[in-house]
Amino acid sequence: MKRIETVVQPSMRDKVVSAIKKEGVGGITVWHTQGQGAAEPPLVGQYYSKEAIVTVVPDSKVDAILDAIAKVACTGTKGDGKVFVTNVETAFDICTKEKGESAI
């Protein structure tokens, strides 16, 4: 399983969530965040508003989801965002006690 964490412009949040959902993903967590990129950050103490979208998916869906995100979130301008993909050792559903992919 992989955790896909996407950081995008606020105006792209709903498009990205929709694109991820179209790939058959069940759960998504979204939150408003602020940050600075590595190149030409704003003044010290100032941050850009961003939206973070997190989901955990089977390995087989990662490439399709990355393509879907890029298709809707890329405007061709600086600051479109980033996607980070990390390994997930296991998932556990608190109520059903299911583990692994069946828990996602």
C-alpha positions as CSV (number, residue, x, y, z in Angstrom):
1,M,0.0,0.0,0.0
2,K,1.0,3.6,-0.6
3,R,0.2,6.9,1.0
4,I,-0.3,9.6,-1.5
5,E,0.0,13.1,-0.1
6,T,-0.8,15.9,-2.5
7,V,-0.2,19.6,-1.8
8,V,-2.0,21.9,-4.3
9,Q,-3.4,25.4,-4.7
10,P,-6.7,25.9,-2.9
11,S,-8.6,26.4,-6.2
12,M,-7.5,22.9,-7.3
13,R,-8.7,21.0,-4.2
14,D,-12.1,19.8,-5.5
15,K,-10.7,18.9,-9.0
16,V,-8.0,16.8,-7.4
17,V,-10.3,15.1,-5.0
18,S,-12.7,14.3,-7.9
19,A,-9.9,12.9,-10.0
20,I,-8.7,10.7,-7.2
21,K,-12.2,9.4,-6.5
22,K,-12.7,8.6,-10.2
23,E,-9.8,6.2,-9.9
24,G,-11.8,4.2,-7.3
25,V,-10.3,5.5,-4.1
26,G,-12.5,5.2,-1.0
27,G,-11.2,7.5,1.8
28,I,-9.6,10.9,1.5
29,T,-8.5,13.3,4.1
30,V,-8.3,17.0,3.2
31,W,-7.0,20.0,5.3
32,H,-6.1,23.6,4.7
33,T,-2.4,24.3,5.3
34,Q,0.2,26.9,4.7
35,G,3.8,26.6,3.6
36,Q,6.7,27.8,1.5
37,G,8.4,26.3,-1.4
38,A,12.2,26.0,-1.8
39,A,12.5,28.6,-4.5
40,E,11.8,32.3,-3.9
41,P,9.8,31.9,-0.7
42,P,7.6,34.9,0.5
43,L,9.0,37.2,3.2
44,V,10.1,35.5,6.5
45,G,7.0,34.7,8.5
46,Q,4.7,34.7,5.5
47,Y,3.3,31.5,3.9
48,Y,1.3,30.5,0.9
49,S,-2.1,28.9,1.4
50,K,-2.3,25.3,0.2
51,E,-4.6,22.3,0.5
52,A,-3.3,18.9,1.5
53,I,-5.0,15.8,0.3
54,V,-4.1,12.4,1.7
55,T,-5.2,8.9,0.7
56,V,-3.9,5.4,1.1
57,V,-4.2,3.1,-1.9
58,P,-3.1,-0.3,-3.2
59,D,0.2,-0.2,-5.1
60,S,-1.6,-1.0,-8.4
61,K,-3.4,2.3,-8.4
62,V,-0.5,4.7,-7.7
63,D,0.4,5.5,-11.4
64,A,-3.2,6.1,-12.4
65,I,-3.8,8.4,-9.5
66,L,-0.5,10.3,-10.1
67,D,-1.5,10.8,-13.8
68,A,-5.1,11.9,-12.8
69,I,-3.7,14.4,-10.3
70,A,-1.2,15.9,-12.8
71,K,-3.9,16.1,-15.5
72,V,-6.2,18.3,-13.4
73,A,-3.8,20.2,-11.2
74,C,-1.1,21.3,-13.6
75,T,-1.5,24.8,-14.9
76,G,2.0,25.1,-16.1
77,T,2.9,27.8,-13.6
78,K,5.2,27.8,-10.7
79,G,3.6,26.6,-7.4
80,D,1.2,24.1,-8.8
81,G,2.1,21.7,-6.0
82,K,3.8,18.5,-5.1
83,V,2.8,14.8,-4.6
84,F,4.7,12.6,-2.1
85,V,4.3,8.8,-2.2
86,T,5.4,6.7,0.7
87,N,5.1,3.1,1.8
88,V,2.4,2.1,4.3
89,E,3.3,-1.0,6.3
90,T,-0.3,-1.8,7.3
91,A,-3.8,-0.3,7.7
92,F,-6.1,-1.1,10.6
93,D,-9.9,-0.4,10.8
94,I,-10.7,0.3,14.4
95,C,-14.3,-1.0,14.3
96,T,-14.0,-4.1,12.0
97,K,-10.4,-4.9,13.0
98,E,-9.6,-5.6,9.4
99,K,-5.9,-5.2,8.5
100,G,-4.1,-4.5,5.3
101,E,-5.8,-3.5,2.0
102,S,-9.2,-4.6,3.1
103,A,-9.0,-1.9,5.8
104,I,-8.7,0.9,3.2
